[in-house]
Amino acid sequence: ALTQVQSMQRHGFTVPAFAVALVVKVAVDTNRAGEAFDTLARNAISMPESVLMTLLEDCFRSHDLNLARRIEKELRKDSSMSKLKGVACNALLKLHAMAGHAHAIELWREMQESSTNLSDKLCIGILERCVKGRFASLADEVVGCLRTRALMSVPVYSALLKVYISCDLADRVCDTYVEVRDSGLQLDPAICGIVSQAAAQCGRTELLQECGGPTQQLGQQVNDCKALLSRAADIEDAPALLQDMKYSGKKISIEFYNRALDAYVSRGDLTAIRGLLAEMRSNCGRLGVITYNTLLKGLSTVRDTAAIQELCRELENDGVKPDVVSYNSMLGVAVSAGNVHQAWETIESMERARTRPTGHTVVIMATAVKRGRKPQDVSRLFKLLEATGISICSDDVLFNAVLEACCRFKDSQRLRELIQAYDESTMRPSQHVYAALIRACGLLEEPQRCHDLWREMVHDRSLLPNPRHLQCMLDALVRNLLVDEAVKLMREWKTVLTYDSVLYSTIIKGLVNAGRAQEALDMWQEMRAQGLTPDLVLYNTLLHGHAQNGTVEEFSVMLGSMRSDGFEPDACTYTTMLKGYCAVSQMETAMEVFQHMQQKGFVKECWVYHLLLDACVHARRFDLSDRLLEEFERSGIEPNARTLLFAIKSYARQNRLDKARGAIHDWPKRWDFQVSPQAWTCFIEACVRRCELHQAMDVFQESKHSGMKVMDARMFCVLITALLRSGCREQMISVLEDAYGLQGRRRMMPTDQDLPADVLDQVLQDLQHLSCSGLGERTAEPLIVQLQEARARAAAGGGRRQPEPALSSASSRSVGRTARRSPGSAQDGKYGK
C-alpha cells in the first residue's frame, strides 16, 4: 500500500485523504506506524489531522515518544495548529511525563493557556504519569494550578504523594501530609502507610504516631503496626499494644505476634524475645519462616548474637527452612559487620540449597564488593546477577549498586557494558543513578557524556542536583584535565548548593595535578574563609603541589595550619616533604625529615632510602650517601636490585670501584636477588671512565655468566665505543656479536632497542676498512650482512625500528659485493679469537 501511494505521488496524482487514512490504519494494526509516518512525510504526502491523531493515539498506547515528537512537529506545521488541540496536547503531555522529559512542562503551560476547563481527573492522570517518569517538577506545576482553582482533593493529594515517593523526596511527602491534615481531609490507610515510611526515612517520628494512631482500631493497626512498632521512637508502645489485643478477647494471629517480635528484636531485648517465642509456640503451634526471618534481624541488634543463632537453630530443628529473605538477612548482617568472606560463604550456601537469589541479594553483595579489596569479586557479582535472571536495567537501585561496585575498582570493561545496557534500555534514572553514571563516564574518559548527563538531569528533567552530583561531575572533569570547566561549574552552583570540604578538595587536587599550586592555595584560603576545615588528605595534596613547584619554604606554613586544625603529619605528609626537599637538593633538611620519619616508625620499606640515595648522588653529597648505606644495613630492611643500583651509582661517582665490585658480588648472594641490567651498565660505565677497559670487559663477561638474559643497549654502546677508540677490534666484534646474536649466539640486546646510528656508522666503517685492507675480508663482509639481517629481523618481530646508519659509499659497495655472492658465503668467515 505504501508503494502504491508513493507511485501515485510520483505520477502527479493527489493522494486522497481516505487512502492515506486507510494506509495508516493498516500500519497501526501491523505495528508499523513509524514506518508509515516516515514514508508519508518523506514523500510530502499530506496527512489530515485525523490521521495524525490516529498515529498519536498509537504512540500513546505503545509509549513511543520519538514518533510522537515527530508527529507533533508535523501537527505544528499547520498554521491553524500552532497551538495543539486538547486531545493531542493531552496525549503528548502524558507521554513526555512518563519519560520525564522537560518538554512536558511546556505542553502543560500550553494546555493551560488554551483551555480553562482543566478537570481534576485530567490532572490526576498526568500526576500518575509523573510517578513513572519521576517528574516532581511537572507534578508541582500541575498541583500549583489546582491550588489556584481550589480543586485539591484526596485523590489529587494521593497522586502527588506517590510522585514524591518515586522521587525519594521524603521531606516533601511529610510536608504534604501535614497540609492534608490541616485542610481536614482524610487519606486512605494505604497512603498513610506511604507517609509512615517517608516519616521513618527522614526522622519525622511525630508523624508515625499520627499515621498509625493509638490503639482504638486494632483491626486496622494489625496492617500498619510493623512500621509503628519498629520505627517509632517510643518502642514501649509494643507491649502495651500486645496487652490491648489480649484484653480485647480477640485471638492474636501469628502475623501480629511476628510484628510484636519484630519490635522486641529492634529493641534488642533478648529476655522479651525468649518469652514471646514461648508464648507463640503455646498459642500458635509450629512457627514459620517469617518468625525465623524476624529473629535473624536480631543478629545486628542484639549483642548476644550466639543466643540469637541458637534460637534460629531451634526453629531449623522444628523443620523451618531458610528462604531467600532469610539468606538476604544473613548477608545484610555479614556485610554490616564488614565480613565479606562470610557473605560469599552465605551465597555458596544459597547455591547448595538451590535458593534463587533476588535483585536485593545482588544489591547487598554489590555493597560488599565496594567495601572489599578484591577486584575479582566483580566477576563473581556479575555471575550472581546472571543467576537471578533479572535485567540490570529493570531496577535503578540494582543498576546503581552494580555500577558503583565497578567504579570502585575502575573496571573499564564492565563499566562500558553497563553504560551500553543503559543506553539500550528505557530506564529513567533517579537522581542517585545520575551521580553513578557521571562518575562512570568520568572513569571512562568521556567528559562530553558527563556534560550530556548533567544537562539531561538539570535542564531536561528539571532535577535539582545535590552536592554528591556536583562532586561526581567535578571529579570527572578534573580526572579528564578539564580543571577550568570544573572551577566554572563550581562557581555557577555556589549560590544554590551548600558546599562541603569534599568539593573544594576535588578542585584543589585538580589544580595541584595541573601544576597550578598558587591557584590551589587560593582555593584553600577561600575554603577556610567559608568556615570549612580541610582534612589531612587535602593538606597532603597542597604539600604535594608545593613540592612540584619547588616552593618548599611553604612547608612550614602548611604544617602550622595542619596542626592548628588538629591534624598530625602522617607517613604521606613526611614522604611528600622528603620528595620536595630532595627535588631542590636541600639534603640537610631532607635528612632531618628522614630522621623524624625514623623516630615515628614510618621508614619500613627500602624505597625511602632509594629516594634519598638518588638525591645525594645528584647533589654529590657522597658523605650523606655513605651514611645512608651504613644506616640501611643496620635498619634490618632487606635491600633489592634497585638498592644495589643506587649504591653502585654512589660508589661509581666516587671512583670507588672496589666498593662497587664488592657490593655487586656480595649483595645478591646475601639477600637473594638478581643484579639488574642497569646496575651492570652503571658499573661498566664507571670502569670505562677510569680507563679500566680490561676490568670493564671482565665485568661484562661476569654479567653474561650471571644468568642475565638481556642487557641494556646503553651498556653495549659504551663498551663498543670504548673498544673502537682503543683499537681492540676483536673484542669489539665479540661484543657486537653478543649484542645482535650474530655467529649463532643468543641476542642479548632487547629487540626493541638498537645502537645509535653514529655508533653503528663507526662500527661499519671500521669493518669496511678491515675488509678493504684484505686483512679480514672473510670476517668483515659476512659480519656486515649478518648485522643488517639481525636488525631487519628485530624490526619485523615487533621491535622499535631504528633509523638506518648512513653508510659511506665504500661501505655500501662492500655490502653490495657480499650480497651478490652465494647465500652460503655470508656464513663462511669466522673471526679468530
C-alpha positions in Angstrom: 0.0 0.0 0.0 2.8 2.4 0.8 4.4 1.6 -2.6 1.2 2.4 -4.4 0.8 5.7 -2.5 4.3 6.7 -3.4 3.7 5.8 -7.0 0.6 8.0 -7.2 2.6 10.9 -5.8 5.4 10.4 -8.3 3.0 10.4 -11.3 1.5 13.7 -10.2 -1.7 12.4 -8.7 -3.1 13.8 -5.4 -3.4 11.0 -2.9 -6.9 11.2 -1.4 -7.3 11.6 2.3 -9.3 8.3 2.7 -6.4 6.4 1.1 -3.9 7.9 3.5 -6.2 7.1 6.4 -6.6 3.5 5.2 -2.8 3.0 4.9 -2.2 4.4 8.3 -4.9 2.2 9.8 -3.3 -0.9 8.4 0.1 0.3 9.5 -1.1 0.8 13.1 -2.7 -2.7 13.1 0.5 -4.3 12.0 2.8 -2.3 14.4 4.4 -0.3 11.5 3.1 3.1 12.4 6.5 4.7 12.5 7.4 3.3 9.0 4.2 4.6 7.5 4.5 8.1 9.0 8.2 8.4 7.9 7.3 7.3 4.4 4.4 9.7 4.0 6.4 12.6 5.5 9.4 11.9 3.4 7.4 11.9 0.2 5.5 15.1 1.2 2.1 13.3 1.2 -0.4 15.4 3.0 -1.7 13.7 6.2 -5.1 15.0 7.6 -5.4 15.9 11.2 -7.5 12.8 11.9 -4.7 10.6 10.5 -2.1 12.3 12.7 -4.4 11.8 15.7 -4.7 8.1 14.9 -0.9 7.8 14.9 -0.6 9.8 18.1 -3.1 7.6 19.9 -1.0 4.6 18.8 2.1 6.3 20.2 0.3 6.7 23.5 -0.6 3.0 23.6 2.9 1.9 22.7 4.8 4.6 24.6 6.7 5.6 21.5 8.0 9.1 22.5 10.3 9.6 19.5 7.5 9.0 16.9 5.1 11.2 19.0 7.6 14.1 18.8 7.9 13.8 15.0 4.1 13.8 14.8 3.9 16.9 17.0 6.3 18.6 14.6 4.1 17.7 11.7 1.0 18.9 13.5 2.5 22.3 14.2 3.3 22.8 10.5 -0.3 23.7 10.0 -0.8 27.4 10.9 -4.2 26.6 12.4 -2.5 24.1 14.7 0.3 26.3 16.0 -1.2 25.5 19.4 -2.2 21.9 19.8 -5.8 20.9 20.5 -6.7 19.4 23.8 -6.7 15.7 22.9 -3.3 15.9 21.1 -1.8 18.0 23.8 -3.1 15.7 26.5 -1.6 12.6 24.8 1.7 14.3 24.2 1.8 15.6 27.7 1.3 12.2 29.3 3.9 10.6 27.1 6.5 13.2 28.0 5.6 13.0 31.6 6.1 9.2 31.6 9.5 9.8 30.0 10.4 12.6 32.4 11.1 15.0 29.5 11.2 18.7 30.2 9.0 19.4 27.1 6.1 18.2 29.2 6.2 21.4 31.2 5.9 23.5 28.0 3.0 21.3 26.9 1.3 21.8 30.3 1.6 25.5 30.1 0.3 25.5 26.6 -2.7 23.4 27.7 -3.4 25.9 30.5 -3.4 28.8 28.0 -5.7 27.0 25.5 -8.2 25.5 27.9 -10.0 26.8 31.0 -11.7 23.5 31.7 -8.9 21.5 33.4 -10.6 18.8 35.5 -9.1 17.2 38.5 -9.5 13.9 36.7 -7.3 15.1 33.9 -4.7 16.4 36.3 -4.7 13.1 38.3 -4.0 11.2 35.1 -1.0 13.5 34.5 0.3 13.0 38.0 0.0 9.2 37.7 2.3 9.5 34.6 4.7 11.6 36.7 5.2 8.7 39.1 6.7 6.6 36.3 8.8 9.4 35.0 9.9 10.6 38.5 8.9 14.0 37.4 8.4 16.1 40.5 8.8 19.5 38.8 5.8 18.8 36.5 3.8 17.5 39.4 4.4 20.7 41.2 3.2 22.7 38.2 0.0 20.7 37.9 -0.7 20.9 41.7 0.0 24.6 41.7 -2.7 25.1 39.0 -5.2 23.0 41.0 -4.5 25.0 44.2 -5.2 28.3 42.4 -8.5 26.9 41.2 -9.4 25.3 44.6 -9.6 21.8 43.1 -7.4 20.0 45.6 -8.9 16.7 46.8 -7.9 13.4 48.4 -7.2 11.7 45.1 -5.0 14.6 44.0 -3.1 14.5 47.2 -2.7 10.8 47.0 -1.3 11.0 43.4 1.1 13.8 44.5 2.4 11.8 47.4 3.1 8.8 45.1 5.1 11.2 42.8 7.2 12.4 45.8 7.8 8.8 47.0 9.0 7.8 43.5 11.5 10.7 43.5 12.8 9.9 47.0 11.5 13.2 48.4 10.6 12.0 51.9 10.5 15.5 53.4 8.0 16.7 50.8 5.8 13.7 51.5 5.7 14.6 55.1 5.0 18.3 54.4 2.2 17.4 52.0 0.7 15.1 54.6 0.7 18.0 57.1 -1.1 20.1 54.5 -3.7 17.4 54.0 -4.2 17.1 57.8 -4.6 20.8 58.3 -7.1 21.0 55.5 -9.3 18.5 57.3 -9.1 15.8 54.6 -8.7 12.1 55.5 -6.3 9.9 53.5 -6.9 6.2 53.0 -4.8 3.7 55.0 -2.6 2.7 52.1 -1.5 6.4 51.6 -0.9 6.6 55.3 1.4 3.7 55.1 3.4 5.6 52.4 3.6 8.6 54.8 4.8 6.3 57.6 7.7 5.0 55.5 8.7 8.5 54.5 8.4 9.8 58.1 10.7 7.0 59.2 13.1 7.7 56.5 13.5 11.4 57.3 13.1 11.1 61.1 9.7 12.7 61.5 8.7 10.4 64.4 5.7 12.5 65.4 4.0 11.7 62.1 4.5 7.9 62.6 2.1 8.0 65.6 -0.4 10.2 63.7 -0.5 7.8 60.7 -0.8 4.7 62.8 -3.0 6.2 65.5 -3.3 4.9 69.1 -4.9 1.6 70.0 -8.5 2.3 69.1 -8.9 0.4 65.8 -7.0 -2.7 66.4 -8.0 -4.4 63.2 -6.6 -1.6 61.1 -3.4 -1.4 63.2 -2.6 -5.0 62.5 -1.7 -4.0 59.0 0.3 -0.9 60.0 1.8 -1.7 63.4 5.0 -3.1 61.9 6.1 0.4 60.8 4.7 1.9 64.0 6.5 -0.6 66.4 9.8 -1.0 64.6 10.4 2.7 63.6 8.6 4.7 66.3 10.8 6.5 68.8 8.7 5.2 71.8 9.2 1.5 71.3 7.4 0.9 74.7 4.1 1.0 72.8 4.8 -2.6 71.6 4.0 -4.4 74.9 1.0 -2.0 75.5 -0.4 -2.8 72.1 0.0 -6.5 72.7 -1.7 -6.3 76.0 -4.6 -4.4 74.5 -5.1 -7.2 72.0 -5.2 -9.8 74.8 -7.6 -7.8 76.9 -10.0 -7.3 73.9 -10.5 -11.1 73.9 -9.6 -11.4 70.3 -7.4 -14.2 69.1 -3.9 -13.0 68.4 -2.7 -14.1 65.0 0.8 -15.3 64.1 1.1 -12.2 61.9 0.6 -9.9 64.8 3.0 -12.0 67.0 5.6 -11.7 64.3 5.2 -7.9 64.2 5.5 -7.7 68.0 8.6 -9.9 67.8 10.0 -7.5 65.3 9.6 -4.7 67.8 11.3 -6.7 70.5 14.2 -7.6 68.2 14.6 -3.9 67.3 14.9 -3.1 71.0 17.5 -5.9 71.4 15.5 -7.3 74.4 16.6 -10.9 74.5 14.5 -11.8 77.6 11.4 -10.5 75.9 12.2 -12.3 72.7 12.5 -15.7 74.6 9.2 -15.1 76.5 7.3 -14.1 73.3 8.7 -17.1 71.4 7.4 -19.5 74.2 4.0 -17.8 74.1 3.9 -18.1 70.3 4.7 -21.8 70.4 2.0 -22.3 73.1 -0.8 -20.3 71.3 0.1 -20.8 67.6 1.9 -24.1 67.5 4.5 -24.6 64.8 6.3 -21.4 63.8 7.2 -20.5 60.3 9.9 -18.9 58.2 8.6 -15.4 58.9 9.4 -15.8 62.6 12.8 -17.2 61.6 13.5 -14.2 59.4 12.4 -11.8 62.1 14.8 -13.4 64.6 17.6 -13.1 62.1 17.3 -9.3 62.4 18.5 -9.7 66.0 22.0 -10.6 64.7 22.5 -6.9 64.1 20.6 -5.5 67.1 21.2 -8.0 69.9 24.7 -8.1 71.4 24.4 -11.7 72.3 24.5 -13.0 68.7 25.2 -16.5 69.9 21.8 -16.6 71.7 20.0 -15.5 68.5 21.8 -18.1 66.4 20.8 -20.7 69.0 17.1 -19.6 68.7 17.4 -19.8 64.9 18.8 -23.4 65.1 15.8 -24.4 67.3 13.5 -23.3 64.6 15.5 -25.1 62.0 15.2 -28.3 64.1 11.5 -27.7 64.1 11.6 -28.0 60.3 11.8 -24.4 59.3 13.9 -24.0 56.1 15.5 -20.6 55.3 14.1 -18.8 52.2 15.7 -16.1 50.1 14.6 -13.5 52.7 16.5 -15.4 55.3 19.6 -15.5 53.3 19.3 -11.8 52.5 19.1 -11.1 56.2 22.2 -13.2 56.8 24.0 -11.3 54.0 23.0 -8.0 55.4 24.4 -8.8 58.8 27.7 -10.1 57.4 28.1 -7.0 55.2 27.3 -4.7 58.0 30.0 -6.3 60.1 32.5 -6.0 57.2 32.8 -9.7 56.8 32.9 -10.0 53.0 34.2 -13.6 53.2 31.3 -14.7 55.3 28.9 -13.0 52.8 30.3 -15.1 49.9 30.0 -18.2 52.0 26.3 -17.4 52.5 26.0 -17.1 48.8 27.5 -20.6 48.4 25.0 -21.9 50.9 22.2 -20.4 48.8 23.6 -22.2 45.8 23.8 -25.5 47.6 20.2 -25.1 48.9 19.1 -24.2 45.3 17.6 -20.9 46.5 17.4 -18.5 43.7 18.9 -15.0 44.5 16.9 -11.9 44.0 17.8 -8.4 43.0 18.0 -7.4 46.6 20.6 -10.2 47.0 22.7 -8.6 44.3 22.4 -5.1 45.8 23.6 -6.4 49.2 26.6 -8.2 47.6 27.4 -5.1 45.5 27.8 -3.2 48.7 30.1 -6.0 50.0 32.2 -5.8 46.8 32.5 -2.0 47.2 33.8 -2.5 50.8 36.2 -5.3 49.8 39.6 -5.2 48.2 39.4 -7.9 45.7 38.8 -6.9 42.0 37.9 -10.5 41.2 34.7 -10.1 43.3 33.3 -8.0 40.5 33.2 -11.1 38.2 31.5 -13.1 41.0 29.0 -10.3 41.4 28.0 -10.5 37.7 27.7 -14.3 37.9 25.3 -13.8 40.8 23.4 -11.2 38.7 23.1 -13.7 35.9 21.8 -16.3 38.2 18.9 -14.1 39.2 17.7 -13.8 35.5 16.9 -10.1 36.2 17.8 -7.4 33.7 20.3 -5.0 35.1 18.3 -2.0 34.0 15.0 -3.3 35.4 15.6 -1.5 38.7 17.5 1.6 39.3 18.7 0.6 42.8 20.1 -2.6 41.3 21.8 -0.8 38.4 23.2 1.9 40.7 24.7 -0.7 43.2 26.4 -2.7 40.5 27.6 0.4 38.7 29.2 1.8 41.8 30.9 -1.6 42.5 32.5 -1.4 39.1 33.5 2.2 39.7 35.2 1.2 43.0 37.7 -1.0 41.1 37.8 1.1 37.9 36.7 -1.9 35.8 36.6 -0.2 32.4 35.2 -3.2 30.5 32.3 -3.8 32.9 31.6 -0.1 33.0 31.3 0.1 29.2 29.0 -2.9 29.3 26.7 -1.3 31.9 26.7 2.0 30.0 25.8 0.2 26.8 23.0 -1.7 28.6 21.7 1.6 30.0 21.7 3.2 26.5 19.7 0.3 25.1 17.1 0.3 27.8 14.2 2.6 28.6 15.2 3.2 32.2 14.6 6.7 33.5 17.3 7.1 36.1 16.6 8.6 39.5 18.9 11.2 41.0 21.3 8.9 42.7 21.7 6.9 39.5 22.8 10.1 37.6 25.6 10.5 40.1 26.9 7.0 39.4 26.5 7.4 35.7 28.5 10.6 35.7 31.2 9.0 37.8 31.4 6.0 35.5 31.7 8.2 32.3 34.4 10.2 34.0 36.4 7.0 34.7 35.9 6.0 31.0 37.4 9.4 30.0 34.2 10.6 28.3 33.7 14.1 29.6 31.2 15.1 26.9 29.0 12.2 28.0 29.2 13.6 31.6 28.1 17.0 30.3 25.2 15.4 28.5 24.0 13.5 31.6 24.3 16.7 33.7 22.3 18.6 31.1 19.6 15.9 30.9 19.3 15.8 34.7 19.3 19.6 35.4 17.7 21.1 32.3 15.7 18.4 30.5 14.2 16.8 33.7 14.5 19.8 36.0 16.0 17.7 38.8 17.9 19.7 41.4 21.4 18.3 41.9 22.8 17.7 45.3 26.5 18.1 46.5 27.0 14.4 45.6 26.1 15.0 42.0 28.3 18.1 41.8 31.2 16.2 43.4 31.0 13.4 40.8 30.8 15.9 38.0 33.8 17.9 39.3 35.8 14.7 39.8 35.0 13.6 36.2 36.2 17.0 34.8 39.3 17.1 36.9 40.2 13.5 36.0 40.0 14.4 32.3 42.2 17.5 32.8 39.3 20.0 32.4 40.1 21.9 35.6 38.9 25.3 34.3 35.5 23.8 33.4 35.3 22.3 36.9 36.1 25.6 38.6 33.5 27.3 36.4 30.8 24.8 37.2 31.6 25.1 40.9 31.2 28.9 40.8 27.8 28.5 38.9 26.2 26.4 41.7 27.8 28.1 44.7 24.7 30.1 45.5 22.3 27.1 45.1 24.1 24.3 46.9 25.8 24.0 50.3 29.4 23.2 49.7 31.5 20.9 51.9 35.2 20.2 52.1 35.0 17.3 49.6 34.0 19.7 46.7 36.9 22.0 47.4 39.3 19.1 47.8 38.3 17.8 44.4 39.1 21.2 42.8 42.3 21.7 44.7 43.5 18.2 43.7 42.9 19.0 40.1 44.8 22.3 40.3 47.7 20.6 42.0 47.9 17.9 39.4 47.8 20.6 36.7 50.8 22.3 38.3 48.8 25.3 39.4 49.9 25.3 43.0 49.2 29.0 43.6 45.6 28.7 42.4 45.2 25.6 44.6 46.4 27.7 47.6 43.9 30.4 46.8 41.1 27.9 46.7 42.3 26.5 50.0 42.1 30.0 51.5 38.6 30.5 50.1 37.6 27.2 51.6 38.8 28.3 55.1 37.1 31.6 54.7 33.8 29.7 54.2 34.4 28.1 57.6 35.3 24.7 56.2 38.1 22.7 57.8 40.4 20.8 55.4 41.2 17.2 56.2 44.6 15.6 56.3 44.4 14.3 52.7 43.8 17.8 51.4 46.8 19.1 53.4 49.0 16.4 51.8 47.7 17.4 48.4 48.7 21.0 49.0 52.1 19.9 50.2 52.5 17.8 47.0 51.7 20.9 44.9 54.4 22.9 46.7 56.8 20.0 46.2 56.1 20.0 42.5 56.7 23.8 42.2 59.8 23.6 44.4 58.3 26.1 46.9 59.5 24.0 49.9 59.6 27.1 52.1 55.8 26.9 52.3 56.0 23.5 54.0 56.3 25.1 57.5 53.2 27.3 56.8 51.2 24.2 55.8 52.4 22.2 58.8 51.4 25.1 61.2 47.9 25.2 59.7 47.6 21.4 59.8 48.4 21.3 63.5 46.1 24.2 64.3 43.3 22.2 62.7 44.1 19.3 65.0 45.9 17.0 62.5 49.3 15.4 63.0 51.6 14.7 60.0 51.3 11.1 58.8 53.6 9.0 56.6 52.3 10.5 53.4 53.0 14.0 54.8 56.6 13.3 55.6 57.1 11.4 52.3 55.8 14.4 50.3 58.1 16.8 52.2 61.0 14.4 51.7 60.5 14.4 48.0 60.2 18.1 47.9 63.5 18.7 49.7 65.3 16.1 47.6 64.0 17.7 44.4 65.6 21.0 45.3 68.8 19.3 46.7 68.3 20.6 50.2 69.8 17.4 51.6 70.4 18.6 55.2 66.7 19.4 55.6 65.8 16.2 53.9 67.9 14.2 56.3 66.1 15.9 59.2 62.8 14.9 57.8 64.1 11.4 57.3 65.2 11.2 61.0 61.7 12.3 62.1 60.3 9.5 59.9 62.6 7.0 61.6 61.5 8.2 65.1 57.8 7.8 64.2 58.4 4.4 62.7 57.4 5.4 59.1 60.6 4.0 57.4 59.6 0.4 56.9 60.5 -0.1 53.2 63.6 0.4 51.2 62.1 2.9 48.7 62.7 5.8 51.2 66.4 5.0 51.2 66.3 4.9 47.4 64.8 8.4 47.2 67.5 9.8 49.4 70.4 7.9 47.8 69.4 9.1 44.4 69.1 12.7 45.6 72.5 12.5 47.3 74.2 11.2 44.2 72.7 14.0 42.1 73.7 16.6 44.7 77.2 15.0 45.0 76.7 14.6 48.8 78.6 11.3 49.0 79.2 11.8 52.7 75.4 11.5 53.2 75.0 8.6 50.8 77.7 6.6 52.6 76.0 7.4 55.9 72.6 6.2 54.5 74.1 3.0 53.2 75.6 2.3 56.7 72.2 3.0 58.3 70.4 0.9 55.8 72.5 -2.2 56.7 71.7 -1.5 60.4 68.0 -1.0 59.8 67.2 -4.6 59.1 65.3 -3.8 55.9 66.3 -6.1 53.1 67.8 -4.4 50.0 66.8 -5.3 46.5 68.2 -4.8 43.0 67.2 -1.2 42.9 69.1 -0.6 46.2 72.2 -2.1 44.7 71.8 0.2 41.7 71.8 3.3 43.8 74.8 2.0 45.8 76.8 1.4 42.7 75.9 4.8 41.4 77.2 6.3 44.6 80.4 4.3 44.6 81.0 4.9 40.8 80.7 8.6 41.1 83.3 8.5 43.9 85.6 6.2 41.7 85.5 3.6 44.4 85.3 0.6 42.1 86.4 -1.8 44.8 83.3 -1.0 46.9 81.1 -1.3 43.8 82.6 -4.7 42.9 82.2 -5.9 46.5 78.5 -4.8 46.5 77.7 -6.4 43.2 79.3 -9.7 44.3 78.1 -9.9 47.9 74.6 -8.3 48.0 72.8 -10.7 45.5 74.1 -13.7 47.4 73.3 -12.3 50.8 69.8 -11.2 50.1 68.9 -13.5 47.1 68.1 -11.2 44.2 69.4 -10.8 40.7 71.5 -7.8 39.6 69.6 -5.6 37.2 70.9 -4.7 33.7 71.1 -1.0 34.8 73.4 -1.9 37.7 75.8 -3.8 35.3 75.7 -0.8 32.9 76.5 1.7 35.7 79.5 -0.4 36.8 80.8 -0.8 33.3 80.5 2.9 32.7 82.5 3.6 35.8 85.2 1.3 34.6 85.4 2.9 31.2 85.6 6.4 32.8 88.5 5.2 34.8 90.1 3.8 31.6 89.9 0.3 33.2 88.8 -1.3 29.9 90.2 -4.7 30.9 88.1 -4.6 34.1 85.1 -3.4 32.1 85.4 -6.5 29.9 85.7 -8.7 32.9 82.5 -7.2 34.4 80.8 -7.8 31.0 81.8 -11.4 31.0 80.7 -11.7 34.6 77.2 -10.3 33.7 76.9 -12.9 30.9 77.6 -15.8 33.2 75.3 -14.4 36.0 72.3 -15.6 34.1 71.3 -12.2 32.7 69.3 -12.9 29.5 69.1 -9.3 28.2 71.3 -6.3 28.7 70.7 -2.6 28.2 71.7 -1.1 24.8 73.4 1.7 26.6 75.9 -0.8 28.0 76.8 -2.2 24.6 77.1 1.4 23.2 79.6 2.3 26.0 81.6 -0.8 25.6 81.7 -0.8 21.7 82.6 2.9 21.6 85.5 2.4 24.1 86.8 -0.7 22.3 86.8 1.1 19.0 88.7 4.0 20.4 91.2 1.7 22.0 91.7 -0.3 18.7 90.5 -3.5 20.4 88.8 -4.7 17.2 88.5 -8.4 18.1 86.9 -7.7 21.5 84.6 -5.1 19.8 83.4 -7.7 17.3 82.8 -10.2 20.1 80.6 -7.7 22.0 78.8 -6.8 18.8 78.0 -10.4 18.1 76.6 -10.8 21.7 74.5 -7.7 21.2 72.9 -8.7 17.9 73.1 -12.5 18.3 75.5 -13.0 15.4 77.5 -16.1 14.6 74.9 -18.3 16.2 75.0 -16.5 19.5 71.9 -15.5 21.6 70.9 -11.9 21.2 71.5 -10.1 24.5 70.2 -6.6 23.5 66.4 -6.3 23.6 64.7 -6.5 20.2 63.0 -3.1 20.8 66.4 -1.4 21.3 69.3 -0.7 18.9 72.7 1.0 18.9 72.7 4.7 18.0 73.2 5.5 14.3 76.5 7.3 14.8 77.9 4.3 16.7 76.8 1.9 14.0 78.4 4.1 11.4 81.7 3.9 13.2 81.4 0.1 13.5 80.5 -0.4 9.9 83.3 1.9 8.7 85.8 0.0 10.8 84.6 -3.3 9.4 84.7 -1.9 5.8 88.2 -0.7 6.4 89.2 -4.1 7.6 87.6 -5.7 4.5 89.3 -3.4 2.1 92.7 -3.9 3.6 92.4 -7.6 2.8 93.3 -8.4 6.5 89.8 -9.6 7.4 87.6 -9.8 4.3 86.3 -13.3 5.2 85.2 -11.9 8.6 84.2 -8.3 8.0 81.9 -8.7 5.0 79.8 -11.6 6.3 79.5 -9.8 9.6 78.2 -6.6 7.9 75.5 -8.7 6.2 74.6 -10.6 9.4 74.3 -7.3 11.2 71.9 -5.9 8.7 69.8 -9.1 8.7 69.7 -9.1 12.5 68.4 -5.5 12.6 65.8 -6.4 10.0 64.6 -9.4 12.0 64.3 -7.3 15.1 62.2 -4.7 13.3 60.0 -7.4 11.7 59.5 -9.1 15.1 57.6 -6.0 16.5 60.6 -4.2 17.9 61.0 -0.4 17.6 62.5 0.4 14.2 65.7 2.4 14.5 67.0 4.7 11.7 69.5 3.0 9.4 73.0 4.3 9.7 74.3 6.5 6.9 76.8 4.1 5.3 79.7 5.5 3.3 79.9 4.7 -0.4 82.8 2.3 0.2 80.7 0.5 2.9 77.8 0.3 0.5 79.9 -1.2 -2.2 81.3 -3.7 0.2 77.9 -4.8 1.3 76.8 -5.0 -2.3 79.7 -7.3 -3.2 79.0 -9.5 -0.3 75.3 -9.7 -1.1 76.0 -10.8 -4.7 77.8 -13.8 -3.5 76.2 -17.2 -3.0 73.9 -17.3 0.1 76.2 -19.7 1.9 79.3 -17.4 1.5 77.9 -14.9 4.0 78.3 -17.5 6.8 81.7 -18.8 5.9 84.0 -16.3 7.6 84.6 -16.6 11.4 86.7 -14.2 13.4 89.7 -16.0 15.1 89.7 -15.3 18.7 
